[in-house]
Amino acid sequence: MKKRLTATILCLIMLFSIVPSMAYELRFKDTGTRVGMLQNQLKYLGYYTGVITNKYDYTTVLAVRSFQRVNGLTVDGVAGVNTFARLNSLDGKAPKPKPVAPSIRLSFGDKNDNVKKVQERLKALGYLTGSYIEGEFDTLTLAAVKSFQLNNKLRADGIVGEHTWSVLFGSGTKPITPADPTSAGFLLRYEDRSPLVTQLKDKLVALGYFDDKREQATSDVYTYYTKVCVAAFQKNNGLKDDGVVGPQTWNKLFSGSAKPAGSGAPSPSVPAANIRLQYKQRDPQVKLLKNRLAALGYYSYDSDPVKEADLYSYRTVSSVRSFQENNGLKADGIAGPVTLAKLYGPDAKPKPSGGTSPAKKPIRLQFKDKNANVTKLQQRLVELKIFDTNREAISGEYTYYTVTCVKAFQKSKGLKDDGVVGPQTWAALGF
């Protein structure tokens, strides 16, 4: 009897010693007073600035991540044993407070003096070049920020938050490393963006391979047409004609023995047989595609919220799908060889006019919904640079982060920012 009682007491001691550690894990979507206590602790230390809600929302996740980063913990946004141990340090020392830094978050589309400061710093470090809009977080600034983040081993999300800001204006910041075209491992290829691409195009123009009347040679983007011209140069000069510029191709281009084009540059007016155009791709061929779709009645520049003619927008995807469906092709929204051959061929069917379609049920998307329309919504928000896929992947589920992004979009359009997508918000998104 004594032995049994002793064993029972030992089990109880072990159970109660395990329970606290099991309870020491709070994560996104958890609720309760323990979450409120966590928020209070983080607020006292300056990491959390919101209202105490007892809900482990996205704001709490960010506060926990910030605390973990400053205190040398695994940055996962989950308040686990180590995070609580640091918060409630047993040695009597106060946890490390949040460093004093500007409360800052700059992203695409912002216009203010801090953006100007970031641009000046990026320019001084060699990351920002070209005709950017001073004081506006434009596409060139976005690319420069991402390049800076990659080179300094930061999360390359293109957003200047407190961490990126502190590294950018810190003493150990790495300037851009200029590429050496003659060094081993150097490559310029399709979709790359660099001042060296402009230099490459200028040389191809001089040798007669690149026709600057068909496409501007001043652009620093390695387009599909650039690839075609490079391949033509390589073939004419006895090199592997893969359209990729390595040290061998570069050295030949800028040597005195480079052979000029014999019969002019290749024409990009109709896409080559092996071309493939798809969502988010940027290429002059996309503009040709849009023009052809518009001529057949499938696409309208006016109805596309994305005004960049060479960008394969979500509206372009929808237009290509519509063309494919009407012409008996696989409706995947990708302009591959089969679709392009049909599109530019003499028997391409235009979009039918007139007719009636059954009335559709009014759209309504909200938190926790999960369907194809949520996927379309998330893709459109990515296209508008509101939804960050580095933070959360497109899942088709209407998450709390999706709610936040929808609210941001609604606010920018002067709509009621309730995070619910109704007919008005859906129409404003361009659907």
N, C-alpha and C positions, 0 to 999 in steps of 0.2 A: 504493500500500500504506500509506504514511504517512497519507494523507488518510483512508483507511478506518479505520485504527487510532484516529486522533483522533476521528472521528465516533462510534466505538463507546464510547470513554471518556466523551465528552460525554453520550451516551445513558444510560450507567451512572450518571453523576453526577446527571443529571436524575431517573432512576428512584429512586435512594436518597434524593433530597431530597423526593420526593413520598410515599414509603411511610410515613414517620412521621406525616404529616398525615392519611393515609388511615386509619392505625391509631388515630388519636386520636378515636375515637368509640365510646363504650360506652353501651349502653342496656338497658332492661328485658329480662330473660331471658338476657342474655349471661353467659358463664362463663369462667373461666380466671384465671391468676395476675395479669394486668393488672387484673382486677376487684378481686382481693385487695389489690393495691397501692393502688388508689383508695380502698378501704374503710379501709386503714391511714392514709392521708393525712387522710381525713375524720374518722377517730377521733381522731387526734392533735390536730386543730383543734376537736374537741368537737361535730362535726355528726353523727357516726355513733356509736351506743352499742352496737350489736349485736356478734355474734361474726363474726370474719373467715371468710367462707364461700366466697369466690371466686365467688359467685353474685350477679348483679345483680338482687336481689329488690326488693319494694316498699319495704322499709325503706331500702335504698340509694337508691332513687329519691327518697324524701322527704328524705334527707340531702343529696343533690345539689341538690335544689330549694332547700333552706334555705341552702346555701352560695351558690348563684347569686343568691338574693334579697338576701342581706346584702352581696354583692360587686358588685351592680349589673349582673348578667348577665341574659340571657334565661332566664326560669324555665320550663324544659321538662323537667327531670329527666334530660336526656341529657348525658352527659359528653363534650362535643365539644372542638374545638380551643381555643375561648376559655376554657372551664372549666378545661382542663388548663394552659393558659397562665397563668391566674390562680393555680392551685394550685402550679405550678412557676415562679413569677414570676422572670424572668431578671434583674431589676434588684437581686436580693439581698434585697429586702424580704419579710418574711413575709406570707402572705396574711392578709386581715382575719379575725380569730378570731370565733367565734360570740359575740354579746353575752350577758352574764349576764342571764338572765331566768328566771322560774319555769318548771320543766319541767311544762307544764300542757296538758291536753286535756280540755275539758268538753263533753259532748254530752247529748242528750235522755235522760232517765232517771237521770242522775247525782244523787247527794245528798251534799253536803259543804259545808264552810265557804266554799270558793272560789266555789261556785255562789251562795251568799248574798252574797258581795262583788260578784259580777257583777250580781246582781239589784239591789243597792243603787245601784250605779253607773248601771245602765240606767234606774232609776227617777229618779235625780237629773237625768239627761240628758233625761228625758221620753219614753223609748222603752217603758218597762214600766208599764202601768197595769192596773187590775182586780184581781181576787182570785186572785193567784198563790200557789203553795205555797212558803213561805219555805225556802230551802236546797235546794229540789228543782228540777231542770231540767225544768219542765213545758212544756205546749204554749204558754202565754203567754210564757214565757221564751224559748222557741225562736223564736217570731214576733218578739219584741223584738230578739233577737240578729241575726236576718236583716235586720230593718229598719235596725239600727245599721250592719251591714256594708255594705248598699246605699248608705246615706247617706254613708259614709266611704270609698267606692270600694274595698271589700274583697270578697273572694270570698264570696258570700252562701250559705254552706253550712250556717249555723246551728250551727257548731261553734266553740267558743272555744279556739283553739290559741294558741301563743305570739305570733303576729303580731296576731291580733285582741285578745288580752289587752294587748299593749303599746300598741296604738292606743287601746283603751278607757280605759286608765288614764294615757294620755299627756296632754301639755299642749295639743295641737292638735286634740283630739277635737271633732267637730261635734255639737251637740245637735240634737234632732229639730226640723224646721221645721214649725210648725203650719200646717195648710191654711187658706186663706181662701176660704170658700164664695162670696164675692161677687166674687172675682177672676176674670179671664179664664182659661180653661183648666181651671178646677176641675171635677171630675167625681166622682160617686159612682155605682158601678154594681154589677151582680150579682157576688157573691163578694168584694167589697171588705170590709175590716175596719178600723173606725175609730170613735173615740168620737162622731164626727159622725153615724154611722149610728144610734146610740142616740138622739141628739137628733132625727134625722129621724123615727124610728119614734114617738117621744113626740108629735111634732106631728101625725103621721098618725092616731094614736089619738085625740087631742083633736078632730080634724076628722071622725072617724067612718069613716075609710078602712081603718084597721088594727085588727083584732079581737085584743086581747091575751089573749083566752081561747083562741084557736086557736094562737097562737104568742107566746112571751115577747117583749115589746118591749124588755127590758133587754139583750138580746144585741147585741153590736157588729158582727154579721155581716150583710151585705147579702144576705139570702136570696131565693129565688125568690118567696116570698110578698110580701116587701118590694117587689120589682120589680112584681108584679101590682098592689099597692096604690098605688104611685107612678104607674103607668100610668093607673089609675082616676082619681086626683087630676088628672093632666095633662089627661085627656080632658074631665073635668068643668069644667076651668078654661081651656079653649081653647088648651092647649099641645100640642106634639108628644108623643103618648103612646107613648114608646119605653122607659119604665121606667128611664131614666137621669137622675140629678139633676145638672144643671149650674147655673150662676149664676141663670138665668132661673127655673127650677123652684124653686130654693131661696128666691129673693127673693119669689116668689109665695106659697110656703108660709107664710113668716113675715111676710107683709104683712097688713094689716087687711082686704083684699079677697078673701082666699082663700075659695072656695066649699066648704062642708062636703059630705060625702057625702049623697046623697038617699035611698039605699036600702040602707045598710049596706056593709060591706066585702066584697070578693069572697071566695068560699069556696075554701079550698085543699084540701078534703077529698078531691077527685079531681083528679089533675094535669090542667093545661090541655092542649089538643090539641098545642101546639107545644113542650111541655117535652121535655127530653132529659137523662137522668141516666146518668152513667157513672163509671168507676173513679176513686177519690180525690176525688170531688165531695162537698162537704158542704152539706146542705140539709134542712130539715124534711120535704120530700117524700120523701127517702130513707127516713125512718122509716116513712112510710105505705106505701112500696113493700115494705119488709121485713115489715111487719105482714101485708100481703096475701099475700106469698110464704109466710110462716109459716102462715097460715090454709089455704093450699092444699098445705102439706106440703113445700115446696121449701127452706125456710130455717128455721134454729133459732138464736136468740140465744145459747143455751148453747154451741153448737159453734163460734161465731165468736170467734177470738182477739182481734179488735178489738171493744171493748165500747162504742164511741161510736155511738149509734143513728142519728145523722144523717149518718154517714160511709159512703160507697159503698165498702165493703171488697172484698177479693178474694173472700171467701166470698159476698158479694152478687153479684159477677160470675158465679161458678159457679152460683148458684141461679137467676139470670136465664137463663143459658144452658140449664140443665136445663128450665126452664119453656118456653123458646122451642122447644127440640127436641121436647118433648112436645105442643106446640100448633102444630107445622108452620110455625114462623117462622124467620127467619134467626138462627142461634145465634151472635151476636157478643157477648153479655153486656152490651149497651147497652140501657137502657130508653128507647126512643124512642116517638114517637106511636103507631105500629102495635102495639108490644109492650104499651104501657100500656093502649091501648083493649081489647086482648084480655084483659089481666090483670084489669082492673076490669069487664069485660063479664060477662054472665050465662052465657056458654058456655065460660069458662076451665076447662081440664081440670086437675084436681088431680094431684099426683104419684101414680103407681101404687104400690100397696102389695103386698108379698109378691114372689114370683118369685125365681128364682135367676139369678145371673150367673156367668160363667166365672171361675175363680180367676185373679187377676192375678199376674204375675211380681213378686217382691219388689223394691222400689225400691232402687237404688244409684246415686248420682251422685257423681262425683269429678273431680279436677283434669283439665282438657283435654277433658272430655265436652262435647258440643254437641248439644242437642236441645230439644224443646218443654218438657220437664220442668225443664230448667235455667232457661228463661225464666220459668216459673211460680215456681220457687224464688227467682229474683232479684226478681220482682215482689212476692212475699210479704215478702222481706227489706227492700224499699223501704217497704212498708206498715208494717213494724215499726220503721222508722226506724233500721235497721242498715246498709243498703246505700245509699250516697250517689250519686245519679245525676249530681251535679255533678263527681264524681271519676271515675266510669266509667259509661258508658251500659249499659242492659240489652241484652245481645247474644245470649243463649242459649248462650254459651260459658262453661264453668266455669273462669274465670280465677283467677289467684293472689289477686286482691282478693276474689273470691267465696269462696275457701277461708277467707280471713281473717274475712269476715263470718259464715260458717257457724260457725267456731270461736267467735266472740263469742256467737252465739245459743246454741250448745251449752253454753258455759260458764254463761250466764245461767239455763239450765234444769237445770243439774246433770248434764248428759250428758257422755259422753266427747268431749273437744274435739279430734277428729282431723281436722276439716274435710271429712269424708266424710258424705254424706247417705244413711243407711240407713233401714229401716222406722221405727225409733224416733224419729229426728230428723224424718223426714217427717211422722209422726203429731203430734209436738210442734209442728210448724209449722201444724197445723190442716188438713192435707189428708186 
